[in-house]
Structures are given as structure tokens and as C-alpha cells.
Amino acid sequence: MTSAVRLIRSDALADAPYAYAATAPAGSRLIFLAGACPLEDDGTTTAPGDYAAQAARCVETLRVALAAAGASLDDIISTRVLVASSRQQDLVTSWDVIHAAFGSHDVPSTLLGVTVLGYDDQLVEIEAIAAVSGDAS
């Protein structure tokens, strides 16, 4: 199935590893996802201290939540990536894992360093909005 999301780029802006904007046609169903956290099935935090492993688990959590809503990563219209660090390298480490998971569907994204996240030992969280065609539930 073709995604309802259309990524928008501009030659008037600096080259970036993401689209600067995205749209979905009228009548699309929007899916607002809770922040995808790096939690194991037993509720413990994945790989304390490991930004890359936590980013990968967040992507997997995101995939499962999207599937439950009838969507996939290709249906995401924007993301916000939160990384508990003041070090730019930790943000880049997390971003590299997430960006690779999205492949060519490089949606508009914001990458933020934050002081703390909600779970013990949590370093990464991904917020997302998706759009799918029609009103199927």
C-alpha cells in the first residue's frame, strides 16, 4: 500500500538528512503515537547506558504500535527524538540508528537533548505522528 505521506524538500534550504515538511491529503486518518520508549516486555529498560541499543528498541516499539494502528514507519509524517544527554555525540548516535531504520522515508524530525526521561535508565524516546489513507480503524 502506498503511503499517504508526501515528503517536501526545498533547494532553497541547506541539505539535511530529513525532509523539511510533510503533508497528507484531506481525508487521511492521523495517528498520534505515545512516545516510543526502550522498554523490554517485562517493563525493564533496554541496555542501560547504551544510546544505540535504546534507539533501536524505541524503533521496534514504534513499529509495533504503528502495526496495531494499521500503519508502518512509511506512514509517519513527523517525529521528535528525545535524548537524555547534553552531549551532541549521544544525540547523533541515537539519530544514526533511527535515521537508518527509516531508510529513504526521511520524515521531518526534531532531535532534542533533554535532562531526563520518564523511566529508570531511559536515554531515548521517539514521538511520532502518522497518516494513513481513508478512515479504516
Secondary structure, 3 states (H helix, E strand, C coil): CCCCCEEECCCCCCCCCCCCEEECCCCCEEEEEEEECCECCCCCECCCCCHHHHHHHHHHHHHHHHHHCCCCHHHEEEEEEEEECCCHHHHHHHHHHHHHHHCCCCCCEEEEEECCCCCCCCCEEEEEEEEECCCCC
